[in-house]
Amino acid sequence: MTAGPVQVLVLGLDEAHLDGSVLSELTRLRAAGVVRLVDLLVVRRARDGSLETVEGDVDGHGEVVAALLEGVHEGVEGVGPADSWSLADVVPTHGLAVVALIEHLWAGPLSAALRAAGATLLEETWLSEADRTVLDGLSSGAPAPPA
């Protein structure tokens, strides 16, 4: 069982290789007790438009991501296709996509406190890069750039 929230992170790469820098950073964060890499899958779009797993870049990973994304909402009452997203919708036509399941260990105690208080998660989202730019401007007192 996971202690903290688990995020699905999909990273697009323009080049057809991995240089190891992202995996190195995840390893550093794991050592610091911030995150746990649950699983990692590398895919690319085949000539026929389907997704194919890239073998050899990351050995022994990807089974959990693939199984989870295949049946992520099966059997969940009230959740249908309109409520979910597809990996096929976000993988670029060229290049690679790295799909990482990351458990946020730092949030485990907060999650436990929220459950103990009877709190219900109403929404979960991440700010886009453009929204973070606006936030930076607001935080510094400078006017936000036009959208």
TIRO-2110 file (N, C-alpha, C; in Angstrom, 1 decimal):
// TIRO-2110
0.8, -1.2, 0.0, N, 1, A
0.0, 0.0, 0.0, CA, 1, A
0.9, 1.2, 0.0, C, 1, A
0.4, 2.3, -0.7, N, 2, A
1.2, 3.5, -0.8, CA, 2, A
0.9, 4.4, 0.4, C, 2, A
1.8, 5.1, 0.9, N, 3, A
1.6, 6.1, 2.0, CA, 3, A
1.2, 7.4, 1.5, C, 3, A
1.8, 7.8, 0.3, N, 4, A
1.5, 9.2, -0.2, CA, 4, A
0.8, 9.1, -1.5, C, 4, A
0.4, 10.2, -2.1, N, 5, A
-0.3, 10.2, -3.4, CA, 5, A
0.7, 9.8, -4.5, C, 5, A
0.1, 9.1, -5.5, N, 6, A
0.9, 8.6, -6.6, CA, 6, A
0.5, 9.4, -7.8, C, 6, A
1.5, 10.0, -8.5, N, 7, A
1.4, 10.8, -9.7, CA, 7, A
1.8, 10.0, -10.9, C, 7, A
1.0, 10.1, -12.0, N, 8, A
1.4, 9.6, -13.3, CA, 8, A
2.1, 10.8, -14.0, C, 8, A
3.3, 10.7, -14.3, N, 9, A
4.1, 11.7, -14.9, CA, 9, A
4.5, 11.3, -16.3, C, 9, A
4.1, 12.0, -17.4, N, 10, A
4.4, 11.6, -18.8, CA, 10, A
5.3, 12.7, -19.3, C, 10, A
6.6, 12.3, -19.7, N, 11, A
7.6, 13.2, -20.2, CA, 11, A
7.9, 12.9, -21.6, C, 11, A
7.8, 13.9, -22.5, N, 12, A
8.1, 13.7, -23.9, CA, 12, A
9.5, 14.1, -24.1, C, 12, A
10.2, 13.3, -24.9, N, 13, A
11.6, 13.5, -25.3, CA, 13, A
11.7, 13.6, -26.8, C, 13, A
12.4, 14.6, -27.3, N, 14, A
12.5, 14.8, -28.7, CA, 14, A
13.5, 13.8, -29.4, C, 14, A
14.5, 13.4, -28.6, N, 15, A
15.5, 12.5, -29.1, CA, 15, A
15.2, 11.0, -28.8, C, 15, A
15.6, 10.1, -29.6, N, 16, A
15.3, 8.7, -29.5, CA, 16, A
16.3, 8.0, -28.5, C, 16, A
16.7, 8.7, -27.5, N, 17, A
17.5, 8.0, -26.4, CA, 17, A
17.3, 8.7, -25.1, C, 17, A
17.6, 8.0, -24.1, N, 18, A
17.6, 8.5, -22.7, CA, 18, A
19.0, 8.8, -22.2, C, 18, A
19.2, 10.0, -21.6, N, 19, A
20.6, 10.2, -21.2, CA, 19, A
20.8, 9.9, -19.7, C, 19, A
19.7, 9.5, -19.0, N, 20, A
19.8, 9.1, -17.6, CA, 20, A
19.7, 10.2, -16.6, C, 20, A
19.6, 11.5, -17.0, N, 21, A
19.5, 12.6, -16.1, CA, 21, A
18.2, 12.6, -15.3, C, 21, A
17.1, 12.2, -15.9, N, 22, A
15.8, 12.2, -15.2, CA, 22, A
15.8, 11.1, -14.1, C, 22, A
16.3, 9.9, -14.5, N, 23, A
16.4, 8.8, -13.6, CA, 23, A
17.4, 9.1, -12.5, C, 23, A
18.4, 9.8, -12.7, N, 24, A
19.4, 10.2, -11.7, CA, 24, A
18.7, 11.1, -10.7, C, 24, A
17.9, 12.1, -11.2, N, 25, A
17.2, 13.0, -10.3, CA, 25, A
16.2, 12.3, -9.4, C, 25, A
15.5, 11.3, -10.0, N, 26, A
14.5, 10.5, -9.3, CA, 26, A
15.2, 9.7, -8.2, C, 26, A
16.4, 9.2, -8.5, N, 27, A
17.2, 8.4, -7.6, CA, 27, A
17.6, 9.3, -6.4, C, 27, A
18.0, 10.6, -6.7, N, 28, A
18.4, 11.5, -5.7, CA, 28, A
17.2, 11.9, -4.8, C, 28, A
16.1, 12.1, -5.4, N, 29, A
14.9, 12.4, -4.6, CA, 29, A
14.5, 11.2, -3.7, C, 29, A
14.6, 10.0, -4.2, N, 30, A
14.3, 8.8, -3.4, CA, 30, A
15.2, 8.7, -2.2, C, 30, A
16.5, 8.9, -2.5, N, 31, A
17.5, 8.9, -1.4, CA, 31, A
17.2, 9.9, -0.3, C, 31, A
16.6, 11.1, -0.7, N, 32, A
16.3, 12.1, 0.2, CA, 32, A
14.9, 11.9, 0.9, C, 32, A
14.2, 10.8, 0.5, N, 33, A
13.0, 10.4, 1.2, CA, 33, A
11.8, 11.3, 0.7, C, 33, A
12.0, 11.9, -0.5, N, 34, A
10.9, 12.8, -1.1, CA, 34, A
9.9, 12.0, -1.9, C, 34, A
10.4, 11.1, -2.8, N, 35, A
9.6, 10.4, -3.7, CA, 35, A
10.1, 8.9, -3.7, C, 35, A
9.2, 8.1, -4.3, N, 36, A
9.5, 6.7, -4.6, CA, 36, A
9.1, 6.4, -6.0, C, 36, A
10.0, 6.0, -6.8, N, 37, A
9.6, 5.6, -8.2, CA, 37, A
9.0, 4.2, -8.1, C, 37, A
7.7, 4.2, -8.4, N, 38, A
6.9, 3.0, -8.3, CA, 38, A
7.2, 2.1, -9.6, C, 38, A
7.2, 2.8, -10.7, N, 39, A
7.5, 2.1, -12.0, CA, 39, A
7.7, 3.1, -13.1, C, 39, A
8.4, 2.6, -14.1, N, 40, A
8.7, 3.5, -15.3, CA, 40, A
8.6, 2.7, -16.6, C, 40, A
8.0, 3.4, -17.5, N, 41, A
7.7, 2.7, -18.8, CA, 41, A
8.2, 3.7, -19.9, C, 41, A
8.9, 3.3, -20.9, N, 42, A
9.3, 4.1, -22.0, CA, 42, A
8.6, 3.6, -23.3, C, 42, A
7.9, 4.5, -24.0, N, 43, A
7.1, 4.1, -25.2, CA, 43, A
7.4, 5.1, -26.3, C, 43, A
7.1, 4.7, -27.5, N, 44, A
7.2, 5.5, -28.7, CA, 44, A
6.0, 5.2, -29.6, C, 44, A
5.7, 6.0, -30.5, N, 45, A
4.6, 5.8, -31.4, CA, 45, A
5.2, 5.0, -32.6, C, 45, A
4.6, 3.9, -33.0, N, 46, A
5.0, 3.1, -34.1, CA, 46, A
4.6, 3.8, -35.4, C, 46, A
5.1, 3.2, -36.5, N, 47, A
4.7, 3.8, -37.8, CA, 47, A
3.2, 3.7, -38.1, C, 47, A
2.5, 2.7, -37.5, N, 48, A
1.1, 2.6, -37.7, CA, 48, A
0.3, 3.4, -36.7, C, 48, A
0.9, 4.2, -35.9, N, 49, A
0.2, 5.1, -34.9, CA, 49, A
0.0, 4.5, -33.6, C, 49, A
0.3, 3.1, -33.4, N, 50, A
0.1, 2.5, -32.1, CA, 50, A
1.3, 2.8, -31.2, C, 50, A
1.1, 2.5, -30.0, N, 51, A
2.2, 2.7, -29.0, CA, 51, A
3.0, 1.4, -28.9, C, 51, A
4.3, 1.5, -28.8, N, 52, A
5.1, 0.4, -28.6, CA, 52, A
6.1, 0.6, -27.4, C, 52, A
6.4, -0.4, -26.6, N, 53, A
7.3, -0.3, -25.5, CA, 53, A
8.7, -0.3, -26.1, C, 53, A
9.6, 0.6, -25.5, N, 54, A
11.0, 0.7, -25.9, CA, 54, A
11.7, -0.2, -25.0, C, 54, A
12.3, -1.3, -25.5, N, 55, A
13.0, -2.2, -24.6, CA, 55, A
14.5, -1.8, -24.6, C, 55, A
15.1, -2.1, -23.5, N, 56, A
16.6, -1.9, -23.3, CA, 56, A
17.0, -0.6, -22.7, C, 56, A
16.2, 0.4, -22.7, N, 57, A
16.5, 1.7, -22.1, CA, 57, A
16.4, 1.6, -20.6, C, 57, A
15.4, 1.0, -20.1, N, 58, A
15.1, 0.8, -18.7, CA, 58, A
14.7, -0.7, -18.5, C, 58, A
15.7, -1.5, -18.0, N, 59, A
15.4, -2.9, -17.9, CA, 59, A
14.5, -3.2, -16.7, C, 59, A
13.6, -4.2, -16.8, N, 60, A
12.8, -4.7, -15.7, CA, 60, A
11.8, -3.7, -15.2, C, 60, A
11.4, -2.7, -16.0, N, 61, A
10.3, -1.8, -15.5, CA, 61, A
9.2, -1.7, -16.6, C, 61, A
8.1, -1.2, -16.1, N, 62, A
7.0, -0.9, -17.1, CA, 62, A
5.8, -1.8, -16.9, C, 62, A
5.9, -2.9, -16.3, N, 63, A
4.7, -3.8, -16.2, CA, 63, A
3.6, -3.2, -15.3, C, 63, A
4.0, -2.5, -14.2, N, 64, A
3.0, -1.9, -13.4, CA, 64, A
2.3, -0.8, -14.1, C, 64, A
3.0, 0.1, -14.7, N, 65, A
2.5, 1.2, -15.4, CA, 65, A
1.5, 0.7, -16.5, C, 65, A
2.0, -0.2, -17.3, N, 66, A
1.1, -0.8, -18.4, CA, 66, A
-0.2, -1.3, -17.9, C, 66, A
-0.1, -2.2, -16.8, N, 67, A
-1.3, -2.8, -16.2, CA, 67, A
-2.2, -1.7, -15.6, C, 67, A
-1.7, -0.8, -15.0, N, 68, A
-2.5, 0.3, -14.4, CA, 68, A
-3.2, 1.1, -15.4, C, 68, A
-2.5, 1.6, -16.4, N, 69, A
-3.1, 2.4, -17.4, CA, 69, A
-4.1, 1.7, -18.3, C, 69, A
-3.9, 0.4, -18.5, N, 70, A
-4.8, -0.4, -19.2, CA, 70, A
-6.2, -0.5, -18.6, C, 70, A
-6.2, -0.7, -17.3, N, 71, A
-7.5, -0.8, -16.6, CA, 71, A
-7.7, 0.1, -15.4, C, 71, A
-7.2, 1.3, -15.6, N, 72, A
-7.2, 2.3, -14.5, CA, 72, A
-8.6, 2.6, -13.9, C, 72, A
-9.6, 2.6, -14.8, N, 73, A
-10.9, 3.0, -14.3, CA, 73, A
-12.0, 1.8, -14.5, C, 73, A
-11.5, 0.7, -14.8, N, 74, A
-12.4, -0.5, -14.9, CA, 74, A
-13.0, -0.8, -13.6, C, 74, A
-14.3, -0.9, -13.5, N, 75, A
-15.0, -1.3, -12.3, CA, 75, A
-15.2, -0.2, -11.3, C, 75, A
-14.8, 1.0, -11.6, N, 76, A
-15.0, 2.2, -10.7, CA, 76, A
-16.3, 2.8, -11.1, C, 76, A
-17.2, 2.7, -10.1, N, 77, A
-18.6, 3.2, -10.3, CA, 77, A
-18.6, 4.8, -10.6, C, 77, A
-19.3, 5.2, -11.6, N, 78, A
-19.4, 6.6, -11.9, CA, 78, A
-18.3, 7.2, -12.7, C, 78, A
-17.3, 6.4, -13.1, N, 79, A
-16.2, 6.8, -13.9, CA, 79, A
-16.2, 6.2, -15.3, C, 79, A
-16.4, 7.0, -16.3, N, 80, A
-16.4, 6.5, -17.7, CA, 80, A
-15.3, 7.1, -18.5, C, 80, A
-15.3, 6.7, -19.8, N, 81, A
-14.3, 7.2, -20.7, CA, 81, A
-14.1, 8.7, -20.7, C, 81, A
-15.2, 9.5, -20.5, N, 82, A
-15.1, 10.9, -20.6, CA, 82, A
-14.4, 11.5, -19.3, C, 82, A
-14.3, 10.7, -18.3, N, 83, A
-13.7, 11.1, -17.0, CA, 83, A
-12.2, 10.8, -17.0, C, 83, A
-11.7, 10.1, -18.0, N, 84, A
-10.3, 9.6, -17.9, CA, 84, A
-9.5, 10.2, -19.1, C, 84, A
-8.2, 9.9, -19.2, N, 85, A
-7.4, 10.3, -20.3, CA, 85, A
-6.7, 9.0, -20.8, C, 85, A
-6.2, 9.2, -22.0, N, 86, A
-5.5, 8.0, -22.6, CA, 86, A
-4.0, 8.4, -22.9, C, 86, A
-3.1, 7.5, -22.6, N, 87, A
-1.7, 7.7, -22.9, CA, 87, A
-1.5, 8.0, -24.4, C, 87, A
-2.3, 7.3, -25.2, N, 88, A
-2.2, 7.5, -26.6, CA, 88, A
-2.5, 8.9, -27.0, C, 88, A
-3.3, 9.6, -26.2, N, 89, A
-3.6, 11.0, -26.6, CA, 89, A
-2.4, 12.0, -26.3, C, 89, A
-1.5, 11.6, -25.5, N, 90, A
-0.4, 12.5, -25.1, CA, 90, A
1.0, 12.2, -25.6, C, 90, A
1.2, 11.0, -26.1, N, 91, A
2.5, 10.6, -26.7, CA, 91, A
2.7, 11.3, -28.0, C, 91, A
3.8, 12.0, -28.2, N, 92, A
4.0, 12.7, -29.5, CA, 92, A
4.2, 11.7, -30.6, C, 92, A
4.0, 12.2, -31.8, N, 93, A
4.2, 11.4, -33.1, CA, 93, A
5.6, 11.0, -33.2, C, 93, A
6.6, 11.8, -32.9, N, 94, A
8.0, 11.5, -33.0, CA, 94, A
8.6, 11.5, -31.6, C, 94, A
9.6, 10.8, -31.4, N, 95, A
10.3, 10.8, -30.1, CA, 95, A
9.8, 9.8, -29.1, C, 95, A
10.2, 10.0, -27.9, N, 96, A
9.8, 9.0, -26.8, CA, 96, A
8.9, 9.7, -25.8, C, 96, A
8.2, 8.8, -25.0, N, 97, A
7.5, 9.3, -23.9, CA, 97, A
7.9, 8.4, -22.7, C, 97, A
8.3, 9.0, -21.6, N, 98, A
8.6, 8.2, -20.4, CA, 98, A
7.4, 8.4, -19.4, C, 98, A
6.9, 7.3, -19.0, N, 99, A
5.7, 7.3, -18.1, CA, 99, A
6.2, 6.8, -16.8, C, 99, A
6.2, 7.7, -15.8, N, 100, A
6.7, 7.4, -14.4, CA, 100, A
5.5, 7.4, -13.4, C, 100, A
5.4, 6.4, -12.6, N, 101, A
4.5, 6.4, -11.4, CA, 101, A
5.4, 6.8, -10.2, C, 101, A
5.1, 8.0, -9.7, N, 102, A
5.9, 8.5, -8.6, CA, 102, A
5.0, 8.7, -7.3, C, 102, A
5.4, 8.0, -6.3, N, 103, A
4.7, 8.2, -5.0, CA, 103, A
5.4, 9.3, -4.2, C, 103, A
4.6, 10.3, -3.8, N, 104, A
5.1, 11.4, -3.1, CA, 104, A
5.2, 11.1, -1.6, C, 104, A
6.3, 10.6, -1.1, N, 105, A
6.5, 10.2, 0.2, CA, 105, A
6.3, 11.3, 1.2, C, 105, A
6.7, 12.5, 0.8, N, 106, A
6.6, 13.7, 1.7, CA, 106, A
5.2, 14.0, 2.1, C, 106, A
4.2, 13.5, 1.3, N, 107, A
2.8, 13.8, 1.5, CA, 107, A
2.1, 12.7, 2.3, C, 107, A
2.8, 11.6, 2.6, N, 108, A
2.2, 10.6, 3.4, CA, 108, A
1.6, 11.0, 4.7, C, 108, A
2.4, 11.7, 5.6, N, 109, A
1.9, 12.2, 6.9, CA, 109, A
0.7, 13.2, 6.7, C, 109, A
0.7, 14.0, 5.7, N, 110, A
-0.4, 14.9, 5.4, CA, 110, A
-1.6, 14.1, 5.0, C, 110, A
-1.5, 13.1, 4.1, N, 111, A
-2.6, 12.3, 3.7, CA, 111, A
-3.2, 11.6, 4.9, C, 111, A
-2.4, 11.1, 5.8, N, 112, A
-2.9, 10.4, 7.0, CA, 112, A
-3.7, 11.4, 7.9, C, 112, A
-3.1, 12.6, 8.1, N, 113, A
-3.8, 13.6, 8.9, CA, 113, A
-5.1, 14.0, 8.3, C, 113, A
-5.2, 14.1, 7.0, N, 114, A
-6.5, 14.5, 6.3, CA, 114, A
-7.5, 13.4, 6.5, C, 114, A
-7.1, 12.1, 6.3, N, 115, A
-8.0, 11.0, 6.5, CA, 115, A
-8.5, 11.0, 8.0, C, 115, A
-7.6, 11.2, 8.9, N, 116, A
-8.0, 11.2, 10.4, CA, 116, A
-9.0, 12.3, 10.7, C, 116, A
-8.9, 13.4, 10.0, N, 117, A
-9.8, 14.6, 10.2, CA, 117, A
-11.1, 14.4, 9.4, C, 117, A
-11.2, 13.4, 8.6, N, 118, A
-12.4, 13.1, 7.8, CA, 118, A
-12.5, 14.0, 6.6, C, 118, A
-11.3, 14.5, 6.1, N, 119, A
-11.3, 15.4, 5.0, CA, 119, A
-11.5, 14.6, 3.7, C, 119, A
-12.1, 15.2, 2.7, N, 120, A
-12.3, 14.5, 1.4, CA, 120, A
-11.6, 15.3, 0.3, C, 120, A
-10.8, 14.7, -0.5, N, 121, A
-10.2, 15.3, -1.6, CA, 121, A
-11.2, 15.7, -2.6, C, 121, A
-11.4, 16.9, -2.9, N, 122, A
-12.3, 17.4, -3.9, CA, 122, A
-11.8, 17.6, -5.3, C, 122, A
-10.5, 17.9, -5.3, N, 123, A
-9.8, 18.2, -6.6, CA, 123, A
-8.3, 18.0, -6.4, C, 123, A
-7.7, 17.6, -7.5, N, 124, A
-6.2, 17.5, -7.5, CA, 124, A
-5.7, 18.0, -8.8, C, 124, A
-4.9, 18.9, -8.9, N, 125, A
-4.4, 19.4, -10.1, CA, 125, A
-3.0, 20.0, -9.9, C, 125, A
-2.3, 20.2, -11.0, N, 126, A
-0.9, 20.8, -11.0, CA, 126, A
-1.0, 22.0, -11.9, C, 126, A
-0.4, 23.1, -11.5, N, 127, A
-0.3, 24.3, -12.3, CA, 127, A
0.6, 24.1, -13.5, C, 127, A
0.1, 24.6, -14.6, N, 128, A
0.9, 24.5, -15.8, CA, 128, A
2.1, 25.5, -15.8, C, 128, A
3.0, 25.3, -16.7, N, 129, A
4.2, 26.2, -16.7, CA, 129, A
3.7, 27.7, -16.8, C, 129, A
2.7, 28.0, -17.7, N, 130, A
2.2, 29.3, -17.8, CA, 130, A
1.6, 29.8, -16.5, C, 130, A
0.9, 29.0, -15.8, N, 131, A
0.3, 29.4, -14.5, CA, 131, A
1.4, 29.6, -13.5, C, 131, A
2.4, 28.8, -13.5, N, 132, A
3.6, 29.0, -12.6, CA, 132, A
4.3, 30.4, -12.9, C, 132, A
4.3, 30.8, -14.1, N, 133, A
4.9, 32.1, -14.5, CA, 133, A
4.0, 33.2, -13.9, C, 133, A
2.7, 33.1, -14.0, N, 134, A
1.8, 34.0, -13.4, CA, 134, A
2.0, 34.1, -11.9, C, 134, A
2.1, 32.9, -11.3, N, 135, A
2.3, 32.8, -9.8, CA, 135, A
3.6, 33.5, -9.4, C, 135, A
4.7, 33.2, -10.2, N, 136, A
5.9, 33.9, -9.9, CA, 136, A
5.8, 35.4, -9.9, C, 136, A
5.1, 35.9, -10.9, N, 137, A
4.9, 37.4, -11.0, CA, 137, A
4.0, 37.9, -9.8, C, 137, A
3.0, 37.2, -9.4, N, 138, A
2.2, 37.6, -8.3, CA, 138, A
3.0, 37.5, -7.0, C, 138, A
3.8, 36.5, -6.8, N, 139, A
4.6, 36.3, -5.6, CA, 139, A
5.7, 37.4, -5.5, C, 139, A
6.2, 37.9, -6.6, N, 140, A
7.2, 38.9, -6.6, CA, 140, A
6.7, 40.3, -6.6, C, 140, A
5.4, 40.4, -6.7, N, 141, A
4.8, 41.8, -6.8, CA, 141, A
4.8, 42.4, -8.2, C, 141, A
5.4, 41.7, -9.1, N, 142, A
5.5, 42.2, -10.5, CA, 142, A
4.2, 41.9, -11.2, C, 142, A
3.7, 42.7, -12.1, N, 143, A
2.5, 42.4, -12.9, CA, 143, A
2.7, 41.1, -13.7, C, 143, A
1.7, 40.3, -13.8, N, 144, A
1.8, 39.1, -14.6, CA, 144, A
1.8, 39.4, -16.1, C, 144, A
2.6, 38.6, -16.9, N, 145, A
2.6, 38.8, -18.3, CA, 145, A
1.2, 38.4, -18.9, C, 145, A
0.9, 39.1, -20.0, N, 146, A
-0.4, 38.7, -20.7, CA, 146, A
-0.4, 37.3, -21.2, C, 146, A
-1.5, 36.7, -21.1, N, 147, A
-1.7, 35.2, -21.5, CA, 147, A
-1.7, 35.1, -23.0, C, 147, A
END
